[in-house]
Amino acid sequence: MGAQAPIYPGAVSNETPHRGTPSGRPGDGPGDRLVRIGVIVFAVGAIATLATVAPMLLGADPLPTAAYLISMLMGVGFALAAAGVLRSITAQRREATRTMDGREA
């Protein structure tokens, strides 16, 4: 088999061009703060869940109801992080649509 001719004349980048975040720093895009807060809230809920399950496995007295309520923060943190990811996705789609429509060069 012989060498194939290049499809495009010149060099082609293998990276997707984008403008980045408004401030230019990674992690400052729309939804990024929600994701960070969600991860922290989820971690607090996960630690509380481990603390509430441990007495059951060790045969000790169960913790008060407040500990069980704090363990529900896992779901809240997951929802916050998911909302941040969805917000980031919609912002990226909106930017891609604007770029493809030719509204911004």
Biopython code that builds the backbone (N, CA, C, O; Angstrom):
import numpy as np
from Bio.PDB.StructureBuilder import StructureBuilder

atoms = [
    (1, "MET", "N", (0.828, -1.182, 0.000)),
    (1, "MET", "CA", (0.000, 0.000, 0.000)),
    (1, "MET", "C", (0.872, 1.245, 0.000)),
    (1, "MET", "O", (1.876, 1.312, 0.709)),
    (2, "GLY", "N", (0.493, 2.196, -0.774)),
    (2, "GLY", "CA", (1.247, 3.431, -0.865)),
    (2, "GLY", "C", (0.769, 4.460, 0.144)),
    (2, "GLY", "O", (-0.250, 4.285, 0.812)),
    (3, "ALA", "N", (1.526, 5.522, 0.230)),
    (3, "ALA", "CA", (1.164, 6.603, 1.140)),
    (3, "ALA", "C", (-0.011, 7.380, 0.561)),
    (3, "ALA", "O", (-0.075, 7.647, -0.639)),
    (4, "GLN", "N", (-0.923, 7.730, 1.431)),
    (4, "GLN", "CA", (-2.095, 8.478, 0.980)),
    (4, "GLN", "C", (-1.796, 9.969, 1.004)),
    (4, "GLN", "O", (-1.022, 10.454, 1.829)),
    (5, "ALA", "N", (-2.421, 10.676, 0.090)),
    (5, "ALA", "CA", (-2.255, 12.118, 0.019)),
    (5, "ALA", "C", (-3.026, 12.762, 1.166)),
    (5, "ALA", "O", (-4.086, 12.261, 1.540)),
    (6, "PRO", "N", (-2.529, 13.852, 1.731)),
    (6, "PRO", "CA", (-3.242, 14.515, 2.821)),
    (6, "PRO", "C", (-4.581, 15.073, 2.329)),
    (6, "PRO", "O", (-4.693, 15.555, 1.202)),
    (7, "ILE", "N", (-5.570, 14.999, 3.180)),
    (7, "ILE", "CA", (-6.900, 15.489, 2.822)),
    (7, "ILE", "C", (-6.923, 17.013, 2.856)),
    (7, "ILE", "O", (-7.501, 17.650, 1.975)),
    (8, "TYR", "N", (-6.292, 17.595, 3.875)),
    (8, "TYR", "CA", (-6.268, 19.042, 4.029)),
    (8, "TYR", "C", (-4.881, 19.559, 3.687)),
    (8, "TYR", "O", (-3.880, 18.964, 4.086)),
    (9, "PRO", "N", (-4.814, 20.658, 2.957)),
    (9, "PRO", "CA", (-3.493, 21.242, 2.707)),
    (9, "PRO", "C", (-3.004, 21.961, 3.969)),
    (9, "PRO", "O", (-3.739, 22.772, 4.534)),
    (10, "GLY", "N", (-1.831, 21.689, 4.400)),
    (10, "GLY", "CA", (-1.283, 22.352, 5.577)),
    (10, "GLY", "C", (-1.531, 21.554, 6.846)),
    (10, "GLY", "O", (-2.065, 20.446, 6.808)),
    (11, "ALA", "N", (-1.136, 22.135, 7.963)),
    (11, "ALA", "CA", (-1.246, 21.463, 9.262)),
    (11, "ALA", "C", (-2.655, 21.621, 9.827)),
    (11, "ALA", "O", (-3.305, 22.648, 9.638)),
    (12, "VAL", "N", (-3.111, 20.580, 10.525)),
    (12, "VAL", "CA", (-4.422, 20.594, 11.163)),
    (12, "VAL", "C", (-4.217, 20.307, 12.647)),
    (12, "VAL", "O", (-3.520, 19.358, 13.008)),
    (13, "SER", "N", (-4.813, 21.114, 13.493)),
    (13, "SER", "CA", (-4.697, 20.924, 14.936)),
    (13, "SER", "C", (-5.630, 19.810, 15.389)),
    (13, "SER", "O", (-6.716, 19.638, 14.835)),
    (14, "ASN", "N", (-5.207, 19.057, 16.393)),
    (14, "ASN", "CA", (-6.066, 18.004, 16.923)),
    (14, "ASN", "C", (-6.778, 18.460, 18.192)),
    (14, "ASN", "O", (-7.397, 17.638, 18.869)),
    (15, "GLU", "N", (-6.709, 19.752, 18.536)),
    (15, "GLU", "CA", (-7.366, 20.291, 19.720)),
    (15, "GLU", "C", (-8.573, 21.118, 19.309)),
    (15, "GLU", "O", (-8.560, 21.791, 18.279)),
    (16, "THR", "N", (-9.619, 21.058, 20.130)),
    (16, "THR", "CA", (-10.814, 21.835, 19.878)),
    (16, "THR", "C", (-10.588, 23.259, 20.367)),
    (16, "THR", "O", (-10.290, 23.461, 21.544)),
    (17, "PRO", "N", (-10.722, 24.244, 19.496)),
    (17, "PRO", "CA", (-10.510, 25.620, 19.938)),
    (17, "PRO", "C", (-11.707, 26.113, 20.755)),
    (17, "PRO", "O", (-12.855, 25.835, 20.409)),
    (18, "HIS", "N", (-11.440, 26.838, 21.826)),
    (18, "HIS", "CA", (-12.502, 27.474, 22.601)),
    (18, "HIS", "C", (-11.928, 28.707, 23.265)),
    (18, "HIS", "O", (-10.714, 28.863, 23.390)),
    (19, "ARG", "N", (-12.809, 29.560, 23.678)),
    (19, "ARG", "CA", (-12.384, 30.824, 24.262)),
    (19, "ARG", "C", (-11.985, 30.680, 25.723)),
    (19, "ARG", "O", (-11.306, 31.557, 26.258)),
    (20, "GLY", "N", (-12.376, 29.628, 26.365)),
    (20, "GLY", "CA", (-12.061, 29.447, 27.779)),
    (20, "GLY", "C", (-13.089, 30.136, 28.655)),
    (20, "GLY", "O", (-14.176, 30.489, 28.199)),
    (21, "THR", "N", (-12.739, 30.320, 29.893)),
    (21, "THR", "CA", (-13.656, 30.938, 30.841)),
    (21, "THR", "C", (-13.566, 32.448, 30.725)),
    (21, "THR", "O", (-12.579, 32.967, 30.205)),
    (22, "PRO", "N", (-14.585, 33.167, 31.204)),
    (22, "PRO", "CA", (-14.575, 34.624, 31.089)),
    (22, "PRO", "C", (-13.359, 35.270, 31.752)),
    (22, "PRO", "O", (-12.823, 36.243, 31.222)),
    (23, "SER", "N", (-12.917, 34.756, 32.886)),
    (23, "SER", "CA", (-11.773, 35.353, 33.566)),
    (23, "SER", "C", (-10.458, 34.818, 33.034)),
    (23, "SER", "O", (-9.396, 35.361, 33.339)),
    (24, "GLY", "N", (-10.518, 33.759, 32.241)),
    (24, "GLY", "CA", (-9.305, 33.183, 31.696)),
    (24, "GLY", "C", (-8.665, 32.138, 32.586)),
    (24, "GLY", "O", (-7.703, 31.486, 32.182)),
    (25, "ARG", "N", (-9.194, 31.967, 33.808)),
    (25, "ARG", "CA", (-8.641, 30.966, 34.724)),
    (25, "ARG", "C", (-9.491, 29.708, 34.672)),
    (25, "ARG", "O", (-10.717, 29.802, 34.614)),
    (26, "PRO", "N", (-8.877, 28.543, 34.690)),
    (26, "PRO", "CA", (-9.669, 27.312, 34.730)),
    (26, "PRO", "C", (-10.403, 27.199, 36.055)),
    (26, "PRO", "O", (-9.881, 27.580, 37.103)),
    (27, "GLY", "N", (-11.623, 26.669, 35.998)),
    (27, "GLY", "CA", (-12.403, 26.501, 37.209)),
    (27, "GLY", "C", (-13.303, 27.672, 37.525)),
    (27, "GLY", "O", (-13.979, 27.662, 38.554)),
    (28, "ASP", "N", (-13.333, 28.689, 36.665)),
    (28, "ASP", "CA", (-14.187, 29.846, 36.894)),
    (28, "ASP", "C", (-15.361, 29.897, 35.923)),
    (28, "ASP", "O", (-16.045, 30.917, 35.840)),
    (29, "GLY", "N", (-15.601, 28.837, 35.202)),
    (29, "GLY", "CA", (-16.681, 28.816, 34.232)),
    (29, "GLY", "C", (-18.037, 28.678, 34.909)),
    (29, "GLY", "O", (-18.121, 28.440, 36.114)),
    (30, "PRO", "N", (-19.092, 28.829, 34.125)),
    (30, "PRO", "CA", (-20.423, 28.683, 34.699)),
    (30, "PRO", "C", (-20.635, 27.270, 35.212)),
    (30, "PRO", "O", (-20.392, 26.301, 34.492)),
    (31, "GLY", "N", (-21.076, 27.152, 36.426)),
    (31, "GLY", "CA", (-21.357, 25.856, 37.016)),
    (31, "GLY", "C", (-20.205, 25.257, 37.795)),
    (31, "GLY", "O", (-20.411, 24.308, 38.551)),
    (32, "ASP", "N", (-18.994, 25.781, 37.636)),
    (32, "ASP", "CA", (-17.842, 25.199, 38.328)),
    (32, "ASP", "C", (-17.937, 25.365, 39.843)),
    (32, "ASP", "O", (-17.569, 24.466, 40.598)),
    (33, "ARG", "N", (-18.431, 26.514, 40.277)),
    (33, "ARG", "CA", (-18.565, 26.741, 41.718)),
    (33, "ARG", "C", (-19.609, 25.799, 42.313)),
    (33, "ARG", "O", (-19.426, 25.288, 43.418)),
    (34, "LEU", "N", (-20.700, 25.569, 41.586)),
    (34, "LEU", "CA", (-21.717, 24.621, 42.061)),
    (34, "LEU", "C", (-21.144, 23.219, 42.202)),
    (34, "LEU", "O", (-21.468, 22.506, 43.152)),
    (35, "VAL", "N", (-20.307, 22.827, 41.274)),
    (35, "VAL", "CA", (-19.692, 21.494, 41.339)),
    (35, "VAL", "C", (-18.794, 21.394, 42.568)),
    (35, "VAL", "O", (-18.836, 20.394, 43.283)),
    (36, "ARG", "N", (-17.981, 22.424, 42.819)),
    (36, "ARG", "CA", (-17.097, 22.399, 43.988)),
    (36, "ARG", "C", (-17.887, 22.338, 45.291)),
    (36, "ARG", "O", (-17.553, 21.559, 46.183)),
    (37, "ILE", "N", (-18.930, 23.155, 45.404)),
    (37, "ILE", "CA", (-19.761, 23.145, 46.611)),
    (37, "ILE", "C", (-20.446, 21.792, 46.759)),
    (37, "ILE", "O", (-20.534, 21.259, 47.865)),
    (38, "GLY", "N", (-20.926, 21.238, 45.661)),
    (38, "GLY", "CA", (-21.574, 19.935, 45.691)),
    (38, "GLY", "C", (-20.650, 18.836, 46.170)),
    (38, "GLY", "O", (-21.069, 17.953, 46.919)),
    (39, "VAL", "N", (-19.399, 18.880, 45.748)),
    (39, "VAL", "CA", (-18.430, 17.867, 46.179)),
    (39, "VAL", "C", (-18.187, 17.974, 47.685)),
    (39, "VAL", "O", (-18.100, 16.960, 48.378)),
    (40, "ILE", "N", (-18.078, 19.197, 48.184)),
    (40, "ILE", "CA", (-17.848, 19.380, 49.623)),
    (40, "ILE", "C", (-19.046, 18.897, 50.430)),
    (40, "ILE", "O", (-18.880, 18.199, 51.430)),
    (41, "VAL", "N", (-20.256, 19.265, 50.000)),
    (41, "VAL", "CA", (-21.462, 18.838, 50.712)),
    (41, "VAL", "C", (-21.606, 17.320, 50.651)),
    (41, "VAL", "O", (-21.991, 16.690, 51.636)),
    (42, "PHE", "N", (-21.296, 16.737, 49.498)),
    (42, "PHE", "CA", (-21.355, 15.283, 49.366)),
    (42, "PHE", "C", (-20.367, 14.616, 50.321)),
    (42, "PHE", "O", (-20.705, 13.616, 50.953)),
    (43, "ALA", "N", (-19.151, 15.154, 50.436)),
    (43, "ALA", "CA", (-18.142, 14.570, 51.327)),
    (43, "ALA", "C", (-18.591, 14.631, 52.784)),
    (43, "ALA", "O", (-18.397, 13.674, 53.534)),
    (44, "VAL", "N", (-19.192, 15.753, 53.188)),
    (44, "VAL", "CA", (-19.706, 15.858, 54.559)),
    (44, "VAL", "C", (-20.784, 14.804, 54.793)),
    (44, "VAL", "O", (-20.803, 14.149, 55.836)),
    (45, "GLY", "N", (-21.677, 14.644, 53.824)),
    (45, "GLY", "CA", (-22.713, 13.619, 53.947)),
    (45, "GLY", "C", (-22.154, 12.210, 53.972)),
    (45, "GLY", "O", (-22.669, 11.348, 54.685)),
    (46, "ALA", "N", (-21.110, 11.970, 53.202)),
    (46, "ALA", "CA", (-20.504, 10.635, 53.182)),
    (46, "ALA", "C", (-19.850, 10.313, 54.521)),
    (46, "ALA", "O", (-19.960, 9.190, 55.013)),
    (47, "ILE", "N", (-19.170, 11.291, 55.112)),
    (47, "ILE", "CA", (-18.555, 11.075, 56.428)),
    (47, "ILE", "C", (-19.630, 10.830, 57.481)),
    (47, "ILE", "O", (-19.475, 9.965, 58.343)),
    (48, "ALA", "N", (-20.717, 11.589, 57.409)),
    (48, "ALA", "CA", (-21.814, 11.381, 58.357)),
    (48, "ALA", "C", (-22.447, 10.011, 58.166)),
    (48, "ALA", "O", (-22.840, 9.370, 59.140)),
    (49, "THR", "N", (-22.549, 9.557, 56.925)),
    (49, "THR", "CA", (-23.110, 8.227, 56.675)),
    (49, "THR", "C", (-22.220, 7.148, 57.278)),
    (49, "THR", "O", (-22.721, 6.210, 57.898)),
    (50, "LEU", "N", (-20.920, 7.267, 57.104)),
    (50, "LEU", "CA", (-20.001, 6.304, 57.718)),
    (50, "LEU", "C", (-20.115, 6.328, 59.239)),
    (50, "LEU", "O", (-20.054, 5.285, 59.890)),
    (51, "ALA", "N", (-20.281, 7.528, 59.801)),
    (51, "ALA", "CA", (-20.400, 7.645, 61.257)),
    (51, "ALA", "C", (-21.705, 7.027, 61.767)),
    (51, "ALA", "O", (-21.737, 6.489, 62.874)),
    (52, "THR", "N", (-22.768, 7.096, 60.985)),
    (52, "THR", "CA", (-24.037, 6.524, 61.435)),
    (52, "THR", "C", (-24.094, 5.022, 61.232)),
    (52, "THR", "O", (-24.810, 4.333, 61.959)),
    (53, "VAL", "N", (-23.364, 4.501, 60.271)),
    (53, "VAL", "CA", (-23.374, 3.055, 60.017)),
    (53, "VAL", "C", (-22.423, 2.325, 60.972)),
    (53, "VAL", "O", (-22.682, 1.181, 61.343)),
    (54, "ALA", "N", (-21.332, 2.975, 61.369)),
    (54, "ALA", "CA", (-20.331, 2.327, 62.220)),
    (54, "ALA", "C", (-20.908, 1.776, 63.535)),
    (54, "ALA", "O", (-20.586, 0.643, 63.893)),
    (55, "PRO", "N", (-21.739, 2.521, 64.263)),
    (55, "PRO", "CA", (-22.278, 1.950, 65.503)),
    (55, "PRO", "C", (-23.128, 0.692, 65.274)),
    (55, "PRO", "O", (-23.152, -0.206, 66.115)),
    (56, "MET", "N", (-23.811, 0.635, 64.149)),
    (56, "MET", "CA", (-24.619, -0.547, 63.847)),
    (56, "MET", "C", (-23.728, -1.767, 63.622)),
    (56, "MET", "O", (-24.063, -2.874, 64.044)),
    (57, "LEU", "N", (-22.597, -1.561, 62.959)),
    (57, "LEU", "CA", (-21.686, -2.670, 62.687)),
    (57, "LEU", "C", (-20.892, -3.080, 63.924)),
    (57, "LEU", "O", (-20.500, -4.239, 64.060)),
    (58, "LEU", "N", (-20.658, -2.132, 64.822)),
    (58, "LEU", "CA", (-19.865, -2.407, 66.016)),
    (58, "LEU", "C", (-20.717, -2.833, 67.207)),
    (58, "LEU", "O", (-20.181, -3.206, 68.251)),
    (59, "GLY", "N", (-22.024, -2.782, 67.058)),
    (59, "GLY", "CA", (-22.916, -3.174, 68.145)),
    (59, "GLY", "C", (-23.070, -2.119, 69.218)),
    (59, "GLY", "O", (-23.479, -2.440, 70.333)),
    (60, "ALA", "N", (-22.758, -0.879, 68.922)),
    (60, "ALA", "CA", (-22.882, 0.218, 69.886)),
    (60, "ALA", "C", (-24.266, 0.850, 69.777)),
    (60, "ALA", "O", (-25.067, 0.480, 68.919)),
    (61, "ASP", "N", (-24.529, 1.794, 70.648)),
    (61, "ASP", "CA", (-25.801, 2.510, 70.605)),
    (61, "ASP", "C", (-25.838, 3.387, 69.359)),
    (61, "ASP", "O", (-24.823, 3.973, 68.982)),
    (62, "PRO", "N", (-27.006, 3.482, 68.715)),
    (62, "PRO", "CA", (-27.095, 4.326, 67.512)),
    (62, "PRO", "C", (-26.940, 5.804, 67.852)),
    (62, "PRO", "O", (-27.196, 6.236, 68.976)),
    (63, "LEU", "N", (-26.515, 6.560, 66.851)),
    (63, "LEU", "CA", (-26.344, 8.006, 67.009)),
    (63, "LEU", "C", (-27.705, 8.695, 67.001)),
    (63, "LEU", "O", (-28.696, 8.100, 66.576)),
    (64, "PRO", "N", (-27.764, 9.945, 67.467)),
    (64, "PRO", "CA", (-29.045, 10.674, 67.450)),
    (64, "PRO", "C", (-29.537, 10.942, 66.025)),
    (64, "PRO", "O", (-28.799, 10.785, 65.052)),
    (65, "THR", "N", (-30.785, 11.345, 65.934)),
    (65, "THR", "CA", (-31.433, 11.565, 64.643)),
    (65, "THR", "C", (-30.703, 12.623, 63.812)),
    (65, "THR", "O", (-30.693, 12.536, 62.584)),
    (66, "ALA", "N", (-30.105, 13.597, 64.446)),
    (66, "ALA", "CA", (-29.410, 14.659, 63.718)),
    (66, "ALA", "C", (-28.305, 14.084, 62.832)),
    (66, "ALA", "O", (-28.071, 14.589, 61.734)),
    (67, "ALA", "N", (-27.639, 13.057, 63.285)),
    (67, "ALA", "CA", (-26.573, 12.445, 62.479)),
    (67, "ALA", "C", (-27.139, 11.827, 61.209)),
    (67, "ALA", "O", (-26.520, 11.894, 60.147)),
    (68, "TYR", "N", (-28.318, 11.225, 61.322)),
    (68, "TYR", "CA", (-28.953, 10.636, 60.147)),
    (68, "TYR", "C", (-29.413, 11.724, 59.170)),
    (68, "TYR", "O", (-29.361, 11.543, 57.954)),
    (69, "LEU", "N", (-29.862, 12.849, 59.718)),
    (69, "LEU", "CA", (-30.271, 13.959, 58.850)),
    (69, "LEU", "C", (-29.061, 14.549, 58.114)),
    (69, "LEU", "O", (-29.165, 14.916, 56.943)),
    (70, "ILE", "N", (-27.922, 14.637, 58.795)),
    (70, "ILE", "CA", (-26.715, 15.155, 58.147)),
    (70, "ILE", "C", (-26.255, 14.203, 57.047)),
    (70, "ILE", "O", (-25.705, 14.646, 56.038)),
    (71, "SER", "N", (-26.471, 12.912, 57.227)),
    (71, "SER", "CA", (-26.046, 11.960, 56.200)),
    (71, "SER", "C", (-26.848, 12.120, 54.910)),
    (71, "SER", "O", (-26.421, 11.660, 53.851)),
    (72, "MET", "N", (-27.999, 12.767, 54.995)),
    (72, "MET", "CA", (-28.790, 13.023, 53.784)),
    (72, "MET", "C", (-28.151, 14.093, 52.900)),
    (72, "MET", "O", (-28.608, 14.329, 51.782)),
    (73, "LEU", "N", (-27.108, 14.734, 53.392)),
    (73, "LEU", "CA", (-26.413, 15.731, 52.577)),
    (73, "LEU", "C", (-25.711, 15.110, 51.374)),
    (73, "LEU", "O", (-25.356, 15.820, 50.433)),
    (74, "MET", "N", (-25.510, 13.810, 51.391)),
    (74, "MET", "CA", (-24.911, 13.161, 50.212)),
    (74, "MET", "C", (-25.768, 13.413, 48.977)),
    (74, "MET", "O", (-25.254, 13.772, 47.918)),
    (75, "GLY", "N", (-27.059, 13.226, 49.118)),
    (75, "GLY", "CA", (-27.964, 13.451, 47.989)),
    (75, "GLY", "C", (-28.006, 14.905, 47.573)),
    (75, "GLY", "O", (-28.046, 15.212, 46.381)),
    (76, "VAL", "N", (-27.997, 15.803, 48.547)),
    (76, "VAL", "CA", (-28.008, 17.237, 48.247)),
    (76, "VAL", "C", (-26.736, 17.629, 47.500)),
    (76, "VAL", "O", (-26.786, 18.378, 46.525)),
    (77, "GLY", "N", (-25.598, 17.118, 47.964)),
    (77, "GLY", "CA", (-24.332, 17.419, 47.291)),
    (77, "GLY", "C", (-24.293, 16.879, 45.877)),
    (77, "GLY", "O", (-23.799, 17.540, 44.963)),
    (78, "PHE", "N", (-24.819, 15.668, 45.697)),
    (78, "PHE", "CA", (-24.872, 15.092, 44.353)),
    (78, "PHE", "C", (-25.743, 15.945, 43.441)),
    (78, "PHE", "O", (-25.384, 16.182, 42.287)),
    (79, "ALA", "N", (-26.882, 16.407, 43.946)),
    (79, "ALA", "CA", (-27.778, 17.239, 43.140)),
    (79, "ALA", "C", (-27.117, 18.573, 42.782)),
    (79, "ALA", "O", (-27.259, 19.055, 41.658)),
    (80, "LEU", "N", (-26.398, 19.167, 43.734)),
    (80, "LEU", "CA", (-25.705, 20.431, 43.449)),
    (80, "LEU", "C", (-24.635, 20.244, 42.371)),
    (80, "LEU", "O", (-24.521, 21.052, 41.450)),
    (81, "ALA", "N", (-23.860, 19.175, 42.498)),
    (81, "ALA", "CA", (-22.808, 18.922, 41.506)),
    (81, "ALA", "C", (-23.415, 18.643, 40.133)),
    (81, "ALA", "O", (-22.897, 19.111, 39.119)),
    (82, "ALA", "N", (-24.507, 17.888, 40.096)),
    (82, "ALA", "CA", (-25.166, 17.605, 38.814)),
    (82, "ALA", "C", (-25.715, 18.884, 38.191)),
    (82, "ALA", "O", (-25.639, 19.063, 36.976)),
    (83, "ALA", "N", (-26.267, 19.775, 39.013)),
    (83, "ALA", "CA", (-26.776, 21.048, 38.502)),
    (83, "ALA", "C", (-25.633, 21.888, 37.927)),
    (83, "ALA", "O", (-25.806, 22.548, 36.903)),
    (84, "GLY", "N", (-24.474, 21.866, 38.576)),
    (84, "GLY", "CA", (-23.318, 22.597, 38.065)),
    (84, "GLY", "C", (-22.834, 22.045, 36.740)),
    (84, "GLY", "O", (-22.472, 22.802, 35.839)),
    (85, "VAL", "N", (-22.828, 20.721, 36.621)),
    (85, "VAL", "CA", (-22.405, 20.100, 35.352)),
    (85, "VAL", "C", (-23.392, 20.462, 34.242)),
    (85, "VAL", "O", (-22.977, 20.796, 33.132)),
    (86, "LEU", "N", (-24.684, 20.399, 34.530)),
    (86, "LEU", "CA", (-25.686, 20.754, 33.520)),
    (86, "LEU", "C", (-25.578, 22.223, 33.113)),
    (86, "LEU", "O", (-25.733, 22.559, 31.939)),
    (87, "ARG", "N", (-25.315, 23.091, 34.082)),
    (87, "ARG", "CA", (-25.150, 24.510, 33.767)),
    (87, "ARG", "C", (-23.936, 24.728, 32.868)),
    (87, "ARG", "O", (-23.981, 25.534, 31.939)),
    (88, "SER", "N", (-22.865, 24.015, 33.145)),
    (88, "SER", "CA", (-21.663, 24.117, 32.314)),
    (88, "SER", "C", (-21.927, 23.613, 30.895)),
    (88, "SER", "O", (-21.472, 24.210, 29.919)),
    (89, "ILE", "N", (-22.663, 22.512, 30.794)),
    (89, "ILE", "CA", (-22.991, 21.948, 29.480)),
    (89, "ILE", "C", (-23.810, 22.928, 28.662)),
    (89, "ILE", "O", (-23.525, 23.142, 27.483)),
    (90, "THR", "N", (-24.834, 23.533, 29.278)),
    (90, "THR", "CA", (-25.677, 24.470, 28.522)),
    (90, "THR", "C", (-24.887, 25.698, 28.087)),
    (90, "THR", "O", (-25.108, 26.218, 26.993)),
    (91, "ALA", "N", (-23.967, 26.171, 28.933)),
    (91, "ALA", "CA", (-23.154, 27.329, 28.552)),
    (91, "ALA", "C", (-22.239, 26.982, 27.385)),
    (91, "ALA", "O", (-22.059, 27.799, 26.481)),
    (92, "GLN", "N", (-21.657, 25.782, 27.388)),
    (92, "GLN", "CA", (-20.787, 25.377, 26.289)),
    (92, "GLN", "C", (-21.576, 25.194, 24.999)),
    (92, "GLN", "O", (-21.100, 25.550, 23.921)),
    (93, "ARG", "N", (-22.776, 24.642, 25.105)),
    (93, "ARG", "CA", (-23.609, 24.499, 23.900)),
    (93, "ARG", "C", (-24.006, 25.852, 23.346)),
    (93, "ARG", "O", (-23.998, 26.059, 22.133)),
    (94, "ARG", "N", (-24.358, 26.789, 24.244)),
    (94, "ARG", "CA", (-24.743, 28.124, 23.803)),
    (94, "ARG", "C", (-23.589, 28.799, 23.088)),
    (94, "ARG", "O", (-23.792, 29.440, 22.057)),
    (95, "GLU", "N", (-22.367, 28.665, 23.626)),
    (95, "GLU", "CA", (-21.195, 29.261, 22.987)),
    (95, "GLU", "C", (-20.908, 28.608, 21.642)),
    (95, "GLU", "O", (-20.565, 29.293, 20.678)),
    (96, "ALA", "N", (-21.045, 27.289, 21.571)),
    (96, "ALA", "CA", (-20.800, 26.588, 20.308)),
    (96, "ALA", "C", (-21.830, 27.002, 19.247)),
    (96, "ALA", "O", (-21.492, 27.153, 18.073)),
    (97, "THR", "N", (-23.070, 27.181, 19.665)),
    (97, "THR", "CA", (-24.109, 27.595, 18.720)),
    (97, "THR", "C", (-23.821, 28.995, 18.203)),
    (97, "THR", "O", (-23.953, 29.265, 17.009)),
    (98, "ARG", "N", (-23.420, 29.896, 19.122)),
    (98, "ARG", "CA", (-23.095, 31.262, 18.684)),
    (98, "ARG", "C", (-21.930, 31.254, 17.709)),
    (98, "ARG", "O", (-21.946, 31.988, 16.721)),
    (99, "THR", "N", (-20.936, 30.445, 17.969)),
    (99, "THR", "CA", (-19.760, 30.388, 17.106)),
    (99, "THR", "C", (-20.117, 29.826, 15.740)),
    (99, "THR", "O", (-19.652, 30.321, 14.713)),
    (100, "MET", "N", (-20.953, 28.777, 15.735)),
    (100, "MET", "CA", (-21.326, 28.141, 14.458)),
    (100, "MET", "C", (-22.239, 29.038, 13.633)),
    (100, "MET", "O", (-22.194, 29.001, 12.403)),
    (101, "ASP", "N", (-23.068, 29.843, 14.293)),
    (101, "ASP", "CA", (-23.961, 30.738, 13.573)),
    (101, "ASP", "C", (-23.226, 31.943, 13.016)),
    (101, "ASP", "O", (-23.768, 32.680, 12.192)),
    (102, "GLY", "N", (-22.015, 32.141, 13.454)),
    (102, "GLY", "CA", (-21.232, 33.261, 12.953)),
    (102, "GLY", "C", (-21.492, 34.553, 13.677)),
    (102, "GLY", "O", (-21.093, 35.616, 13.201)),
    (103, "ARG", "N", (-22.156, 34.493, 14.824)),
    (103, "ARG", "CA", (-22.429, 35.719, 15.580)),
    (103, "ARG", "C", (-21.164, 36.284, 16.185)),
    (103, "ARG", "O", (-21.015, 37.499, 16.313)),
    (104, "GLU", "N", (-20.241, 35.389, 16.563)),
    (104, "GLU", "CA", (-18.965, 35.842, 17.117)),
    (104, "GLU", "C", (-17.843, 35.226, 16.297)),
    (104, "GLU", "O", (-17.901, 34.053, 15.927)),
    (105, "ALA", "N", (-16.869, 35.989, 16.031)),
    (105, "ALA", "CA", (-15.750, 35.475, 15.224)),
    (105, "ALA", "C", (-14.677, 34.900, 16.097)),
    (105, "ALA", "O", (-13.661, 34.422, 15.592)),
]
sb = StructureBuilder()
sb.init_structure("model")
sb.init_model(0)
sb.init_chain("A")
sb.init_seg("    ")
for serial, (resi, resn, name, xyz) in enumerate(atoms, 1):
    if name == "N":
        sb.init_residue(resn, " ", resi, " ")
    sb.init_atom(name, np.array(xyz, "f"), 0.0, 1.0, " ", f" {name:<3s}", serial, name[0])
structure = sb.get_structure()
